[in-house]
Amino acid sequence: MSKEKKGPNMMSKVWNLTKAVTKYVAYGFKTVPVEVYETRMKECDKCEHLLKDKGACGICGCDVELKGQWSTEKCPDNRWKATV
């Protein structure tokens, strides 16, 4: 029997998203170039923490496709860094 990955609880997800959105807004809604985004998504696809059925990070709970576009964000598993 395999264990299903669940990720963080709802309060942690809300807190993590709130912090991410706050930084994103504070830095002027800056996004990364397409090449950087694609590299980030390749790293997420290889990650054991990815909740593929949800498209979410199993560590922070954020939507990886959304967070991967924001220049202010970094991977919580240090697979990619913020660019601002």
C-alpha positions, 0 to 999 in steps of 0.5 A, a space after each residue: 500500500 502506497 502513501 498518498 502525498 498530501 502536502 501542507 495543511 490549509 493554513 500553511 498553504 494560505 500563509 505561504 501564498 499570502 507571503 508569495 503574493 505580497 512579494 510579487 506585488 511589492 516588486 511590481 508584478 515581475 515575471 521571469 522570461 519564458 526560458 527561465 519559467 520552462 527551466 523551473 517547470 522541468 525542475 519541478 517535474 523531476 521533484 519528488 515533492 510535486 503533487 502532480 494531480 494537483 499541480 502543487 508543491 508538496 512543501 509549500 502547497 503553492 501552484 507550481 505553474 503560477 509561482 514558477 512565473 514570478 521572479 520573486 519566488 524560489 523553490 522551497 527545495 532550492 531547485 531554482 532561485 528568485 531572480 530579483 
